[in-house]
């Protein structure tokens, strides 16, 4: 239990001035009133008797009391001056910091979370509140709800007492482990405690890790206010409030100016059936149903395996369906979905020779897009792409791990970079030492099962050991398993983004778009966005039934 703290500001007694004023004039009952210099009289004046008046309120509070049910993170972040501490204070001269919406000084955001391999995405606040109170709605997916003692006390101040049957107090350090060990066990945690092993469950379709998050309408936003006599509050807010130059409290634990989302995608190959559909229905047709999702990313990644060439024929006139090129106008699709960075580790980047590769690189430069994993020569291909957004420093590295024939970059020739894992490990460590969060993507072995291939596992884990925080497979034509390795998120394959493989079975019609969330210089979470191909080019978001089936399949393949 957090005990109330009492804080006061010592009033400075300006004794010299007071003596001066006492000598020349009587006390004024209004401390804010001005005074005039007395006029000297030529004769002796009668003695005036001073009358008693109410003691004026101080210009600042002599104490600020902290409520016992404030968030721990808020209390730790308080920066009130050291000389304000005092045990006993007059009631009339005190203020209180407590939960409330009047005179807000801060907002504290909490999240409903579950272990990452949880199929449920969203619940209603009505059902969450009923569960908290012990009513156990039939359709509520969790069997128990964990919270730290402090979080439980904060929420009880708003929702009433928690049901001892369904809500269990657990220390913050034990929450994640206990939730993973016990089936259908969820938790409520402060936003700053979100980590990649949690899945953030949205409430009435609202999630604090989304870019369009609305603080006011989210039911797990706690407002912290200053309460007390109005003149004292106004003075305290002016000197120490959120708008002052020296605020005594953090304005929030979720500042959108510290948040960055990175969207990673799977295979893009604007050729064959996909290109034919683009010629028939328009350049942006393949992204029609998912473009808004892709454009939401602060950094949107596309792994485009195919070079552009002005000499590229119409897709149905290309004789060899394994030697690929894309017509220059197809770049309109990549532009429309909000591409920011292009991965060039693909098997087919060199299919049309150096001229097409140089032409493609110039196209990307004109668009202002970064690229990595391939380039005009080996040095450029191995060079990390460095980006910074909202204070989050993110580095992209990539290479092709197949036989050297797929990755032709040399000291003086363009192409994809062949994987030199020792060199890449050194590069990852160097980036970490410079404050970057490395994302490493591979064009690796192709296989057609949901489970992780042991060859990929060894390479992915070794790169994670070096300090990569996300390692992702760009080669997969169907979704693969996921692994947490230390603090890193490993996804062995996402499936296709724009490619024509729907005729090869259900797994190749399924795919993921991974949305990774960074906050205040840390990687904090990943959302799996699931898509389903409706034809040779276009994918849409999965239905709830399709999504639940895919998540359950992949989680099982991941050993969860």
C-alpha positions as CSV (number, residue, x, y, z in Angstrom):
1,X,0.0,0.0,0.0
2,X,1.3,3.4,-0.9
3,X,1.0,5.7,2.2
4,X,-0.2,9.3,1.8
5,X,2.6,11.8,1.4
6,X,2.3,15.4,2.7
7,X,4.3,18.1,1.0
8,X,4.4,21.8,1.8
9,X,6.1,24.8,0.5
10,X,7.7,27.0,3.1
11,X,6.5,30.5,2.9
12,X,9.3,33.1,2.6
13,X,8.9,35.7,5.3
14,X,10.0,39.1,4.0
15,X,10.5,40.6,7.5
16,X,12.3,43.7,6.4
17,X,9.5,44.8,4.0
18,X,6.8,43.8,6.6
19,X,8.4,46.0,9.2
20,X,8.6,48.9,6.7
21,X,4.9,48.5,5.9
22,X,3.9,48.2,9.5
23,X,5.7,51.4,10.3
24,X,3.9,53.4,7.6
25,X,0.5,51.8,7.2
26,X,-2.1,49.4,8.7
27,X,-2.5,45.8,7.6
28,X,-4.7,45.2,4.6
29,X,-7.1,42.3,4.6
30,X,-6.3,41.7,0.9
31,X,-2.9,40.2,0.2
32,X,-3.1,40.9,-3.5
33,X,-4.0,44.7,-3.1
34,X,-1.3,47.2,-3.8
35,X,-0.3,50.0,-1.5
36,X,0.5,53.7,-1.8
37,X,3.4,55.6,-0.2
38,X,2.0,57.5,2.8
39,X,1.7,61.4,2.6
40,X,3.8,63.0,5.4
41,X,1.6,65.3,7.5
42,X,2.8,68.6,9.1
43,X,1.0,68.0,12.3
44,X,0.7,65.0,14.6
45,X,-2.0,62.6,13.6
46,X,-4.3,60.7,16.0
47,X,-3.3,57.2,16.9
48,X,-5.3,54.6,14.8
49,X,-6.4,51.4,16.4
50,X,-5.8,48.3,14.2
51,X,-8.8,46.1,13.8
52,X,-8.5,42.3,13.4
53,X,-9.1,40.7,10.0
54,X,-9.2,37.2,8.6
55,X,-5.8,35.6,7.9
56,X,-5.2,35.8,4.2
57,X,-4.7,32.6,2.1
58,X,-1.0,32.1,1.1
59,X,0.0,32.7,-2.4
60,X,0.9,29.0,-2.7
61,X,-0.3,25.9,-0.8
62,X,1.6,25.0,2.3
63,X,1.0,21.3,1.6
64,X,0.1,18.9,-1.2
65,X,-1.2,15.5,-0.2
66,X,-0.9,12.5,-2.5
67,X,-3.8,10.1,-2.6
68,X,-2.9,6.5,-1.5
69,X,-4.3,5.1,-4.8
70,X,-2.2,6.9,-7.4
71,X,-0.2,4.9,-10.0
72,X,3.3,3.9,-8.8
73,X,4.8,5.1,-12.1
74,X,3.3,8.6,-11.5
75,X,4.6,8.8,-8.0
76,X,8.1,7.8,-9.0
77,X,8.1,10.5,-11.7
78,X,7.1,13.3,-9.4
79,X,9.6,16.2,-9.3
80,X,8.3,18.4,-6.5
81,X,11.0,20.6,-4.9
82,X,12.9,18.9,-2.1
83,X,12.1,21.8,0.4
84,X,8.3,21.0,0.3
85,X,8.4,18.1,2.7
86,X,6.6,18.6,6.0
87,X,4.7,16.2,8.3
88,X,1.9,18.5,9.7
89,X,0.0,21.0,7.6
90,X,-3.1,23.2,8.1
91,X,-6.1,21.7,6.3
92,X,-7.1,25.0,4.8
93,X,-3.8,25.4,3.1
94,X,-3.5,22.0,1.5
95,X,-4.2,20.5,-1.9
96,X,-4.6,16.9,-2.9
97,X,-3.4,15.0,-6.0
98,X,-6.0,12.3,-6.6
99,X,-8.0,10.4,-9.2
100,X,-10.4,12.7,-11.0
101,X,-11.1,14.7,-14.1
102,X,-11.4,18.2,-12.5
103,X,-8.2,20.3,-12.9
104,X,-6.3,17.3,-14.5
105,X,-2.5,17.3,-14.2
106,X,-1.9,13.9,-15.8
107,X,-3.4,10.9,-17.6
108,X,-2.2,7.4,-16.9
109,X,-3.0,4.7,-19.5
110,X,-3.4,1.0,-18.7
111,X,-3.7,-2.0,-21.0
112,X,-5.6,-5.2,-21.0
113,X,-3.1,-7.9,-22.0
114,X,-2.9,-11.6,-22.4
115,X,0.0,-14.0,-23.3
116,X,1.0,-13.5,-26.9
117,X,-0.4,-16.8,-28.2
118,X,-4.0,-15.7,-27.5
119,X,-6.6,-15.8,-30.2
120,X,-9.0,-13.2,-28.8
121,X,-8.4,-9.7,-30.1
122,X,-11.1,-7.6,-28.5
123,X,-13.6,-7.5,-25.6
124,X,-16.3,-5.1,-24.6
125,X,-15.8,-2.8,-21.6
126,X,-19.2,-3.9,-20.3
127,X,-18.0,-7.5,-20.1
128,X,-14.6,-6.6,-18.6
129,X,-16.3,-4.5,-15.9
130,X,-18.8,-7.3,-15.1
131,X,-15.9,-9.8,-14.8
132,X,-14.1,-7.4,-12.5
133,X,-17.1,-7.3,-10.2
134,X,-17.5,-11.1,-10.2
135,X,-20.4,-11.6,-12.6
136,X,-18.4,-13.7,-15.1
137,X,-20.1,-13.1,-18.5
138,X,-20.5,-16.3,-20.5
139,X,-18.6,-15.0,-23.5
140,X,-15.6,-13.5,-21.6
141,X,-12.5,-15.5,-22.7
142,X,-10.4,-15.2,-19.6
143,X,-10.8,-17.3,-16.4
144,X,-8.8,-15.0,-14.2
145,X,-7.4,-11.5,-14.3
146,X,-4.1,-10.4,-12.7
147,X,-3.1,-7.0,-11.5
148,X,-0.4,-5.6,-9.3
149,X,-1.7,-4.5,-5.9
150,X,-1.2,-0.9,-6.9
151,X,-3.0,-1.3,-10.2
152,X,-5.9,-3.1,-8.4
153,X,-6.2,-0.2,-5.9
154,X,-6.2,2.4,-8.6
155,X,-9.0,0.6,-10.5
156,X,-11.0,-0.1,-7.4
157,X,-11.1,3.7,-6.8
158,X,-13.1,3.9,-10.0
159,X,-14.8,0.5,-10.5
160,X,-15.4,-0.6,-6.9
161,X,-14.0,-3.7,-5.2
162,X,-12.6,-6.4,-7.4
163,X,-13.9,-9.9,-7.2
164,X,-11.5,-12.1,-5.2
165,X,-12.7,-15.0,-7.2
166,X,-11.6,-13.6,-10.6
167,X,-9.1,-10.8,-9.9
168,X,-5.8,-11.9,-8.4
169,X,-3.2,-9.4,-7.0
170,X,0.3,-10.4,-8.2
171,X,3.6,-8.5,-8.0
172,X,4.5,-6.7,-11.3
173,X,7.6,-8.9,-11.7
174,X,5.5,-12.1,-11.6
175,X,2.6,-11.0,-13.8
176,X,3.9,-12.2,-17.2
177,X,5.3,-15.6,-15.9
178,X,2.1,-16.4,-14.1
179,X,-0.1,-15.5,-17.0
180,X,1.9,-17.7,-19.4
181,X,1.8,-20.6,-16.9
182,X,-1.9,-20.6,-16.3
183,X,-4.4,-21.1,-19.1
184,X,-6.7,-18.2,-20.0
185,X,-5.1,-15.8,-17.5
186,X,-5.0,-12.2,-18.5
187,X,-3.8,-9.0,-16.8
188,X,-4.2,-5.2,-16.6
189,X,-0.9,-3.4,-16.6
190,X,0.3,0.3,-17.0
191,X,1.2,1.2,-20.5
192,X,4.9,1.5,-19.6
193,X,5.0,-2.2,-18.7
194,X,3.9,-3.5,-22.1
195,X,6.5,-5.9,-23.5
196,X,6.6,-8.1,-26.6
197,X,5.4,-11.3,-24.8
198,X,2.1,-9.7,-24.2
199,X,-0.8,-9.4,-26.6
200,X,-2.6,-6.1,-26.1
201,X,-6.4,-6.8,-26.1
202,X,-8.4,-4.0,-27.5
203,X,-11.5,-2.8,-25.6
204,X,-14.5,-1.9,-27.8
205,X,-12.0,-1.8,-30.7
206,X,-9.7,0.7,-28.9
207,X,-6.1,-0.1,-28.3
208,X,-3.3,2.1,-26.7
209,X,-0.7,0.7,-29.1
210,X,-2.6,2.0,-32.2
211,X,-1.8,5.3,-33.9
212,X,-5.4,6.5,-33.8
213,X,-5.7,5.9,-30.1
214,X,-8.2,8.3,-28.4
215,X,-7.2,9.0,-24.8
216,X,-10.6,10.4,-23.8
217,X,-12.7,7.5,-25.0
218,X,-10.5,4.7,-23.8
219,X,-11.9,3.1,-20.6
220,X,-8.5,2.3,-19.1
221,X,-7.4,5.9,-19.1
222,X,-7.0,7.2,-15.5
223,X,-7.1,11.0,-15.1
224,X,-5.2,12.5,-12.2
225,X,-6.3,15.8,-10.8
226,X,-5.4,18.6,-8.4
227,X,-8.1,19.3,-5.8
228,X,-8.5,21.9,-3.1
229,X,-9.3,25.6,-2.7
230,X,-9.5,27.4,-6.0
231,X,-6.9,30.2,-5.3
232,X,-4.4,27.7,-4.1
233,X,-5.0,25.4,-7.1
234,X,-4.6,28.2,-9.6
235,X,-1.3,29.3,-8.0
236,X,0.0,25.7,-7.8
237,X,-1.0,25.0,-11.4
238,X,0.6,28.1,-12.7
239,X,3.9,27.4,-10.9
240,X,4.0,23.6,-11.1
241,X,1.2,22.5,-13.4
242,X,1.4,20.7,-16.9
243,X,1.6,24.0,-18.8
244,X,4.4,25.4,-16.6
245,X,8.1,25.4,-17.3
246,X,8.7,23.2,-14.3
247,X,5.8,20.7,-14.1
248,X,5.9,18.6,-10.9
249,X,4.3,15.5,-12.6
250,X,4.6,13.7,-16.0
251,X,1.7,14.7,-18.3
252,X,1.1,11.0,-19.2
253,X,2.8,7.6,-19.5
254,X,1.8,7.4,-23.1
255,X,3.0,10.3,-25.2
256,X,2.2,9.8,-28.9
257,X,5.4,11.8,-29.7
258,X,7.4,8.9,-28.5
259,X,5.5,6.2,-30.4
260,X,6.6,4.6,-33.7
261,X,5.1,1.8,-35.7
262,X,7.0,-0.3,-38.2
263,X,5.1,-2.5,-40.7
264,X,7.0,-5.6,-42.0
265,X,5.6,-7.5,-45.0
266,X,6.3,-10.7,-46.9
267,X,7.0,-11.4,-50.6
268,X,6.1,-8.8,-53.2
269,X,6.5,-9.9,-56.8
270,X,4.6,-7.8,-59.3
271,X,4.7,-10.4,-62.1
272,X,2.7,-13.2,-63.8
273,X,-0.9,-13.3,-62.5
274,X,-0.5,-10.4,-60.2
275,X,0.8,-8.1,-62.9
276,X,-1.9,-9.3,-65.3
277,X,-4.6,-8.3,-62.8
278,X,-3.0,-4.9,-62.4
279,X,-3.1,-4.4,-66.2
280,X,-6.7,-5.5,-66.2
281,X,-8.0,-3.6,-63.1
282,X,-5.6,-0.9,-62.4
283,X,-2.2,-0.4,-60.8
284,X,-3.4,0.0,-57.3
285,X,-5.9,-2.9,-57.4
286,X,-3.9,-5.4,-55.3
287,X,-3.7,-3.1,-52.4
288,X,-7.3,-1.9,-52.5
289,X,-8.4,-3.7,-49.3
290,X,-5.2,-3.4,-47.2
291,X,-3.7,-0.1,-48.3
292,X,-5.0,1.8,-45.2
293,X,-3.4,-0.7,-42.9
294,X,-0.1,-0.4,-44.7
295,X,-0.2,3.4,-44.8
296,X,-0.8,3.5,-41.0
297,X,2.8,2.6,-40.4
298,X,5.3,5.3,-39.6
299,X,7.8,3.1,-41.5
300,X,6.3,0.7,-44.0
301,X,8.6,-2.0,-45.3
302,X,8.1,-3.8,-48.7
303,X,10.3,-6.7,-49.8
304,X,10.2,-6.3,-53.5
305,X,12.0,-9.2,-55.3
306,X,11.6,-8.0,-58.8
307,X,13.6,-5.3,-60.8
308,X,11.8,-2.7,-62.9
309,X,12.7,-2.2,-66.5
310,X,11.4,0.0,-69.3
311,X,12.0,-3.0,-71.6
312,X,9.8,-5.3,-69.6
313,X,7.1,-6.8,-71.8
314,X,3.5,-7.4,-70.8
315,X,3.2,-10.2,-68.2
316,X,1.4,-12.6,-70.5
317,X,4.1,-12.2,-73.1
318,X,7.0,-13.2,-70.8
319,X,8.3,-16.6,-72.0
320,X,10.1,-17.7,-68.9
321,X,7.8,-17.5,-65.8
322,X,10.8,-17.8,-63.4
323,X,12.8,-14.9,-64.9
324,X,11.0,-11.8,-63.8
325,X,10.7,-8.1,-64.4
326,X,8.1,-5.5,-63.6
327,X,6.9,-2.6,-65.8
328,X,7.8,0.8,-64.5
329,X,4.2,1.9,-64.0
330,X,3.7,-0.9,-61.4
331,X,5.6,1.3,-58.9
332,X,2.3,3.2,-58.5
333,X,1.1,0.3,-56.3
334,X,4.1,0.6,-53.9
335,X,3.6,4.3,-53.8
336,X,-0.1,4.0,-53.0
337,X,0.5,1.7,-50.0
338,X,2.9,4.1,-48.4
339,X,6.2,2.4,-48.9
340,X,9.1,3.9,-46.9
341,X,11.8,1.3,-47.2
342,X,12.5,-1.5,-49.7
343,X,14.2,-4.8,-49.0
344,X,16.3,-6.0,-51.9
345,X,17.4,-9.5,-50.7
346,X,15.1,-11.3,-53.1
347,X,16.1,-14.2,-55.4
348,X,15.0,-12.3,-58.5
349,X,16.5,-8.9,-58.1
350,X,19.2,-9.7,-60.7
351,X,17.0,-11.5,-63.2
352,X,17.2,-8.8,-65.9
353,X,20.8,-7.9,-65.3
354,X,22.7,-4.8,-64.1
355,X,20.9,-2.3,-66.3
356,X,17.5,-3.1,-64.8
357,X,19.0,-3.1,-61.3
358,X,20.5,0.3,-61.7
359,X,17.3,1.6,-63.2
360,X,15.3,0.2,-60.2
361,X,17.7,1.8,-57.6
362,X,17.2,5.2,-59.3
363,X,13.5,4.8,-59.2
364,X,13.6,4.2,-55.4
365,X,15.9,7.2,-54.9
366,X,13.5,9.4,-56.9
367,X,10.7,8.3,-54.6
368,X,12.8,9.1,-51.6
369,X,12.7,5.5,-50.3
370,X,15.5,3.8,-48.4
371,X,16.6,0.4,-49.5
372,X,18.9,-2.3,-48.0
373,X,20.0,-5.9,-48.5
374,X,20.9,-5.1,-52.1
375,X,22.4,-2.2,-54.0
376,X,24.8,-0.9,-56.6
377,X,27.6,-3.0,-55.1
378,X,28.3,-5.2,-52.1
379,X,29.3,-2.4,-49.8
380,X,26.0,-0.6,-50.4
381,X,24.0,-3.9,-50.2
382,X,25.4,-4.7,-46.8
383,X,25.0,-1.1,-45.5
384,X,22.3,-0.7,-42.9
385,X,19.4,1.6,-43.6
386,X,19.2,4.0,-40.6
387,X,15.9,5.7,-39.7
388,X,14.8,7.8,-36.8
389,X,11.2,8.6,-35.9
390,X,9.9,10.2,-32.7
391,X,13.2,9.5,-31.0
392,X,13.3,5.8,-31.9
393,X,16.4,4.9,-33.8
394,X,15.8,1.9,-36.0
395,X,18.2,0.1,-38.3
396,X,17.4,-2.4,-41.1
397,X,19.8,-5.1,-42.3
398,X,19.2,-7.9,-44.7
399,X,20.9,-10.5,-46.8
400,X,20.2,-13.6,-49.0
401,X,21.1,-16.9,-47.3
402,X,20.6,-19.2,-50.2
403,X,23.2,-20.4,-52.6
404,X,25.5,-17.6,-53.8
405,X,23.9,-17.6,-57.3
406,X,20.8,-15.8,-55.9
407,X,22.8,-12.9,-54.5
408,X,25.1,-11.4,-57.0
409,X,26.4,-8.2,-55.5
410,X,30.2,-7.8,-55.7
411,X,32.7,-5.0,-55.2
412,X,31.7,-3.5,-58.5
413,X,28.4,-5.2,-59.5
414,X,24.8,-4.6,-58.3
415,X,22.7,-7.3,-56.7
416,X,21.5,-8.7,-53.4
417,X,24.0,-9.3,-50.6
418,X,25.0,-12.8,-49.8
419,X,24.8,-13.6,-46.0
420,X,28.1,-13.3,-44.1
421,X,26.7,-14.1,-40.7
422,X,29.9,-13.2,-38.8
423,X,30.1,-9.9,-40.5
424,X,26.4,-9.3,-39.8
425,X,26.7,-10.1,-36.1
426,X,29.5,-7.5,-35.8
427,X,27.3,-5.0,-37.6
428,X,24.4,-5.7,-35.3
429,X,26.5,-5.3,-32.2
430,X,27.9,-2.0,-33.5
431,X,24.4,-0.6,-34.2
432,X,23.2,-1.6,-30.7
433,X,26.2,0.3,-29.3
434,X,25.1,3.4,-31.2
435,X,21.6,3.2,-29.7
436,X,19.8,1.6,-32.7
437,X,17.2,-1.1,-32.6
438,X,18.2,-3.5,-35.3
439,X,15.6,-5.2,-37.5
440,X,17.1,-8.0,-39.6
441,X,15.3,-9.6,-42.5
442,X,16.4,-12.7,-44.5
443,X,15.7,-14.2,-47.9
444,X,16.2,-17.7,-46.7
445,X,15.3,-21.3,-47.5
446,X,11.7,-21.7,-48.8
447,X,9.6,-24.5,-47.4
448,X,5.8,-25.2,-47.1
449,X,5.0,-26.0,-43.5
450,X,3.9,-23.8,-40.6
451,X,6.6,-25.0,-38.3
452,X,10.1,-23.4,-38.1
453,X,12.9,-25.0,-40.2
454,X,15.9,-25.9,-37.9
455,X,18.3,-24.3,-40.4
456,X,16.5,-21.0,-40.2
457,X,16.2,-21.3,-36.4
458,X,20.0,-21.5,-36.0
459,X,20.6,-18.4,-38.1
460,X,17.8,-16.4,-36.7
461,X,18.8,-17.1,-33.1
462,X,22.4,-16.3,-33.7
463,X,21.5,-12.9,-35.1
464,X,19.2,-12.3,-32.1
465,X,22.1,-13.2,-29.7
466,X,24.1,-10.3,-31.4
467,X,21.3,-7.9,-30.4
468,X,18.7,-7.8,-33.2
469,X,15.3,-7.1,-31.6
470,X,13.3,-8.4,-34.6
471,X,14.4,-11.1,-37.1
472,X,12.0,-11.8,-39.9
473,X,11.9,-14.2,-42.9
474,X,11.0,-12.5,-46.2
475,X,11.2,-15.6,-48.3
476,X,8.1,-17.4,-47.2
477,X,5.1,-18.0,-49.4
478,X,3.0,-19.1,-46.5
479,X,2.9,-18.1,-42.8
480,X,5.5,-19.8,-40.5
481,X,6.0,-20.1,-36.8
482,X,7.0,-17.4,-34.3
483,X,9.6,-17.5,-31.4
484,X,10.7,-15.3,-28.6
485,X,14.4,-15.5,-28.1
486,X,15.6,-13.5,-25.1
487,X,14.2,-10.0,-25.8
488,X,13.9,-10.6,-29.6
489,X,10.8,-11.4,-31.7
490,X,11.6,-14.0,-34.4
491,X,9.0,-14.6,-37.2
492,X,10.2,-17.3,-39.6
493,X,7.9,-16.2,-42.5
494,X,5.0,-14.0,-43.1
495,X,3.7,-15.3,-46.4
496,X,3.0,-13.2,-49.6
497,X,2.0,-9.6,-49.7
498,X,1.5,-9.2,-53.5
499,X,2.0,-12.5,-55.4
500,X,-0.1,-14.9,-57.4
501,X,0.1,-18.3,-55.5
502,X,-3.5,-18.9,-54.5
503,X,-3.8,-22.0,-56.7
504,X,-1.2,-23.8,-54.5
505,X,-3.6,-24.4,-51.5
506,X,-4.9,-22.7,-48.4
507,X,-1.6,-22.0,-46.7
508,X,-0.4,-19.8,-49.7
509,X,-3.7,-17.9,-49.5
510,X,-2.9,-16.9,-45.9
511,X,-0.4,-14.3,-44.8
512,X,0.6,-11.9,-42.1
513,X,1.5,-8.3,-42.0
514,X,3.5,-7.6,-38.8
515,X,3.0,-4.3,-37.1
516,X,5.9,-3.7,-34.6
517,X,5.5,-1.0,-31.9
518,X,8.3,1.1,-30.5
519,X,8.1,3.5,-27.6
520,X,10.7,5.8,-26.1
521,X,13.6,4.0,-27.6
522,X,12.3,0.4,-26.9
523,X,10.6,-2.3,-28.8
524,X,7.4,-3.0,-26.9
525,X,5.0,-5.1,-28.9
526,X,3.9,-6.7,-32.1
527,X,0.5,-7.1,-33.7
528,X,-0.2,-9.9,-36.2
529,X,-2.5,-8.6,-39.0
530,X,-3.9,-11.5,-41.0
531,X,-4.9,-11.3,-44.7
532,X,-6.5,-13.7,-47.2
533,X,-6.0,-13.7,-50.9
534,X,-9.2,-13.5,-52.9
535,X,-7.6,-13.7,-56.4
536,X,-4.2,-13.7,-58.0
537,X,-3.4,-10.2,-56.9
538,X,-5.6,-8.9,-54.1
539,X,-5.7,-9.7,-50.4
540,X,-8.2,-8.5,-47.8
541,X,-8.3,-8.7,-44.0
542,X,-9.4,-12.1,-42.8
543,X,-12.8,-12.8,-41.3
544,X,-12.9,-13.5,-37.6
545,X,-13.3,-17.3,-38.3
546,X,-10.4,-17.3,-40.8
547,X,-8.2,-15.3,-38.5
548,X,-8.9,-17.5,-35.4
549,X,-8.1,-20.6,-37.5
550,X,-4.7,-19.2,-38.7
551,X,-3.7,-17.9,-35.3
552,X,-4.5,-21.2,-33.6
553,X,-2.5,-23.1,-36.3
554,X,0.6,-20.9,-36.2
555,X,0.6,-20.8,-32.3
556,X,0.5,-24.5,-32.2
557,X,3.3,-24.8,-34.8
558,X,5.3,-22.4,-32.6
559,X,5.0,-24.8,-29.7
560,X,2.5,-22.8,-27.6
